[in-house]
Amino acid sequence: MDYKRQLLNKVPEVTIFFWIIKIMATTVGETAADFLTFNLGWGLTKTTLVMSALLIIFLVFQFRARQYVPWMYWCVVLLISVVGTLITDNLVDNYGVELETTTIVFSIALLAIFLLWYLVERSLSIHSINTIRREMFYWLAILFTFALGTSAGDLIAEGLGFGYLISAFLFALLIAIVAAAHYGRMANSVLIFWVAYILTRPFGASLGDFLSQPRDEGGLGMGTVVTSGFFLVTILGLVIYLTSTKKDADLTDATRG
């Protein structure tokens, strides 16, 4: 495999559409994992195997593409969201690992990925995902942001007893602070992006749990089917819109960095 083969940038421009779809994808990751595991009765092991296999298949298509393809890219994000959730759920529910431990371990693992990525490529910018090696680092980082976000979200909402709604507000507040830092030019744009990417995961997961979980468990009782279906249809509509308008096509110079 030619890890240095030059490609067009393989990720979308970071617009409002990017963040809307990303948050919805994190919500679907949480609710879809619960639906497959519990509502369909697949269990964690079968659900993990099936969704991991689907993720590998779509990653193969994603790596073979020479440029950003909206439907393909967001399918990978959706599947990584589900698999990232399942990684944490397996560790906690099947192996009895504490949420505090998974949060710390995934934090260290993600930092290690970023460090290795930077040492090898000298850049963490998503505007230069234009080689297979950089794309491998990118998707590996994305996977661990979802696993970390799931752990952190569950730790705040369930482990520390804040509940889903308060947890969603807490993470929304943190995202607002990060956004203010971005618009105030108070921090590096690459750092801002990745911090926001991590925080949107527990925010979306807490929001999904609040909408789908029963009322006696602190939710609105909409169920995983309705919640997942609503967000999936919305994501589909946005992806169709972006495909036709190309509003999220990254027009920056993909050969830089």
C-alpha positions in Angstrom: 0.0 0.0 0.0 1.4 3.4 -1.0 0.9 5.4 2.3 2.2 8.6 0.6 0.0 8.5 -2.5 -1.3 12.0 -3.0 -5.1 12.5 -3.0 -7.5 15.3 -2.9 -8.5 16.3 0.7 -10.7 13.4 2.0 -12.7 15.3 4.6 -15.3 18.1 4.4 -14.9 21.7 5.1 -15.8 22.5 8.8 -19.1 24.4 8.4 -22.2 24.6 10.5 -23.5 21.6 8.5 -20.4 19.6 9.7 -21.2 20.1 13.3 -24.9 19.5 13.0 -24.4 16.2 11.2 -21.6 15.2 13.6 -23.7 15.8 16.7 -26.6 13.9 15.2 -24.3 11.1 14.2 -23.1 10.9 17.9 -26.7 10.7 19.0 -27.5 7.9 16.5 -24.3 6.1 17.7 -25.7 6.0 21.2 -29.3 5.1 20.4 -28.6 2.7 17.5 -26.1 0.8 19.7 -28.8 0.5 22.4 -31.5 -0.5 19.8 -29.4 -3.3 18.3 -28.1 -4.6 21.6 -31.2 -4.5 23.7 -34.3 -4.0 21.5 -33.3 -6.5 18.9 -31.7 -8.7 21.5 -28.4 -9.1 19.6 -26.3 -8.5 22.8 -23.1 -6.6 23.0 -20.9 -9.2 21.4 -23.0 -9.9 18.2 -23.7 -6.2 17.8 -20.0 -5.3 18.1 -19.0 -8.0 15.5 -21.6 -7.0 13.0 -21.1 -3.2 13.2 -17.3 -3.6 13.2 -17.5 -5.7 10.0 -19.7 -3.0 8.4 -17.3 -0.3 9.5 -14.3 -2.2 7.9 -16.2 -2.6 4.7 -17.1 1.1 4.5 -13.5 2.1 5.5 -12.2 0.1 2.5 -14.4 2.1 0.2 -13.5 5.4 1.9 -9.7 4.7 1.6 -10.2 3.7 -2.1 -11.9 7.0 -2.9 -9.6 9.8 -4.2 -11.6 12.7 -2.8 -14.3 13.6 -0.3 -17.6 11.8 -1.0 -20.3 13.0 1.4 -22.5 9.9 1.7 -19.4 7.6 2.1 -17.7 9.9 4.6 -20.7 10.3 6.9 -21.6 6.6 6.7 -18.1 5.9 8.1 -18.7 8.5 10.9 -22.0 6.9 11.8 -20.5 3.5 12.0 -17.5 4.7 14.0 -20.0 6.4 16.3 -21.7 3.1 16.9 -18.5 1.1 17.2 -16.9 3.6 19.6 -20.0 3.4 21.8 -19.8 -0.4 21.8 -16.1 -0.5 22.7 -16.9 1.4 25.9 -20.0 -0.6 26.6 -18.2 -3.9 26.2 -15.4 -2.8 28.6 -17.9 -1.6 31.2 -20.7 -4.1 30.9 -18.9 -7.3 29.8 -15.6 -6.9 31.6 -16.5 -4.7 34.6 -14.1 -1.9 33.8 -14.9 1.3 35.7 -16.0 4.4 33.7 -13.3 6.4 35.4 -10.7 3.9 34.1 -12.0 3.8 30.5 -12.1 7.6 30.5 -8.5 7.9 31.6 -7.2 5.1 29.3 -9.0 6.5 26.2 -7.7 10.0 27.0 -4.1 8.7 27.2 -4.6 6.6 24.0 -6.0 9.6 22.1 -3.1 11.8 23.2 -0.7 9.1 22.1 -2.3 8.9 18.6 -2.1 12.7 18.2 1.5 12.7 19.3 2.5 9.9 16.9 0.5 11.6 14.1 2.3 14.8 14.7 5.7 13.2 14.9 5.2 11.4 11.7 3.3 14.0 9.7 4.2 17.3 11.4 0.6 18.3 11.2 -2.8 17.5 12.8 -4.7 19.7 10.4 -7.8 18.2 8.7 -7.2 20.4 5.7 -4.3 18.1 4.7 -5.9 14.6 4.9 -4.5 13.9 1.4 -2.5 10.6 1.9 -3.6 7.2 3.0 -1.3 7.4 6.0 -2.8 10.7 7.2 -6.3 9.3 6.7 -5.4 6.3 8.8 -4.3 8.6 11.6 -7.5 10.7 11.1 -9.9 7.8 11.4 -8.0 6.2 14.3 -8.2 9.5 16.2 -11.9 9.8 15.3 -12.6 6.3 16.7 -11.0 7.1 20.0 -12.8 10.4 20.3 -16.0 8.5 20.2 -14.9 5.9 22.7 -13.6 8.6 25.0 -16.7 10.7 24.6 -18.9 7.7 25.4 -16.9 7.0 28.6 -16.9 10.7 29.7 -20.6 11.2 28.9 -21.6 8.0 30.8 -19.3 8.9 33.7 -20.9 12.3 34.1 -24.5 11.3 33.4 -24.6 7.9 35.2 -21.4 7.4 37.2 -21.6 10.8 38.9 -25.4 10.9 38.8 -25.9 14.2 37.0 -28.5 12.7 34.7 -28.8 13.0 31.0 -30.3 16.5 30.7 -27.8 18.2 33.1 -24.9 16.4 31.4 -26.1 17.6 28.0 -26.2 21.2 29.3 -22.7 20.8 30.9 -21.1 19.6 27.7 -23.1 22.3 25.7 -21.6 24.9 28.0 -18.1 23.6 27.4 -18.7 23.6 23.6 -19.8 27.2 23.9 -16.6 28.1 25.7 -14.6 26.4 23.0 -16.5 28.2 20.3 -15.9 31.5 22.0 -12.2 30.7 22.1 -12.3 30.0 18.4 -14.1 33.2 17.4 -12.0 35.2 19.8 -8.8 33.7 18.3 -7.6 32.7 21.8 -6.3 29.3 20.8 -4.9 27.3 17.9 -7.5 26.4 15.4 -6.4 22.7 15.1 -6.6 22.3 18.9 -10.0 24.0 19.0 -11.3 21.6 16.3 -10.2 18.4 18.1 -11.4 19.6 21.5 -14.8 20.5 20.0 -14.9 17.1 18.2 -14.3 15.3 21.5 -16.9 17.3 23.4 -19.7 16.9 20.8 -19.6 13.2 21.4 -20.7 13.2 25.1 -23.1 16.0 24.3 -24.8 14.1 21.5 -24.8 10.9 23.6 -26.4 12.6 26.6 -28.9 14.2 24.3 -29.7 10.9 22.7 -30.1 9.2 26.1 -32.3 12.0 27.3 -34.6 11.7 24.3 -34.8 7.9 24.2 -34.6 6.6 27.8 -37.7 6.0 29.8 -39.1 8.8 32.0 -38.4 6.9 35.2 -34.7 6.8 34.2 -34.5 10.5 33.5 -35.4 10.6 29.8 -38.3 11.7 27.7 -39.3 8.1 26.7 -39.2 8.6 22.9 -37.4 5.2 22.5 -34.4 4.3 20.5 -36.4 3.6 17.3 -38.1 7.0 17.1 -34.9 8.9 18.2 -32.6 7.0 15.8 -35.1 7.3 12.9 -35.6 11.0 13.3 -31.9 11.8 13.4 -31.1 9.4 10.5 -33.7 11.0 8.3 -32.4 14.4 9.1 -28.8 13.4 8.4 -29.9 11.8 5.1 -31.6 15.0 4.1 -28.5 17.1 4.9 -26.1 14.8 3.1 -28.3 14.9 0.0 -28.3 18.7 0.2 -24.5 18.8 0.6 -24.0 16.4 -2.2 -26.0 18.5 -4.6 -24.7 21.9 -3.5 -21.1 21.0 -2.5 -21.3 23.6 0.3 -19.0 21.5 2.5 -16.4 20.8 -0.2 -13.0 21.8 1.2 -11.6 24.3 -1.3 -8.3 24.8 0.6 -5.0 23.7 -0.8 -5.0 20.0 0.1 -1.3 19.7 -0.8 -0.2 21.9 2.1 0.9 20.7 5.6 
